[in-house]
Each structure stands twice: as structure tokens, then as C-alpha cells.
Amino acid sequence: MNFTEPYIRLPAVIIVRKEIGGELAIPDLAGQRLVTIKNYASEKYVAESYPDLERVSVPDIETGLRMVSFGLADAIVAANASAIYYIEKEGLTNLRVAGESGFEWRLRFAARNDWPELTGILPKGLNSISEDKKREIYRRWISLGGTGWVLT
């Protein structure tokens, strides 16, 4: 596969219950239970970068969000867009984005390596989209709910 340069950066954010105030970074979670999602790159990042934190690994984002919402854990690290979707879907109105984790997904398009023409066409297509149109697309498909993503 051949990949384009990243066209969007999605931060993994820290989500907590609303009664926990202020901006938070992962080091602020020392002594608390932090949920990570099993087999996600963000889980590996947290484990390697903050080995002393008490982590709880869950199979999916819904489980982790419910655990935080119901007070079974203190925070979760998850992709902002996915978290906002499941928070709305599950009606977990007592959660908020408290900060960024330091990890981000860099999304790219991929093309088969035996189709080199497509590898050249994809960046041209992405670059032809105006900044206003990109913002319109992102506002429609990704709800920010706090800390957001970075356009590239």
C-alpha cells in the first residue's frame, strides 16, 4: 500500500464526568482509574508513556464510557469523534472532554502499490478542497464537544 500524507489528525482525548472540573492531562490522573480500549494504539501509548498509572482495559469504547459515567472508573482515553458519537448514542450526558492525551491518530488514504497513478491523484484531490469546504465537511461529520482535531 502507498499512503497519502495525513489529511486529518484526531486526538485521543481524556473524558471524565462533568463534576470533575478543569483541564486535565494524563499525568493529572495519577491515583485514579484510567480506562483504555483493548488493542488500540492509544492503549499502547498510555501503557508505554505512563506505566505507573492504574489502567483498566476494556473491549470497546461503549463499555469504557459507561464505566466512567457510572463512576466505576475516573477517566477514559478515546478518539474524540468516536467518543462524542457514543456519548450521544448512549445518552451519557454526565461526561465531558477534559483535555488531550498526547496521542493522536493521523488518518491517511491508501492506494494499492501497483496503482501508482492513484497515489499521485489522491493528494491532488485532497489539496483541491478549500479550507472552508474542509471545515464544513468536518463540522458535519465530526462533533467537537470540547478539544478538537487538527486540520492539515
Protein Blocks (a to p, Z undefined) as FASTA:
>chain_A
ZZdddfbdcdddddddfklgcjddfklmgoiacdddehiaklmmmmmmmmmbccdddfbf
klmmmmmmnopafbdcddfklmmmmmmmnopakbccfbdehiacdddddddfklmmlmmm
mmmmmmmpcfklmmmmmmmmmcfklaadddZZ
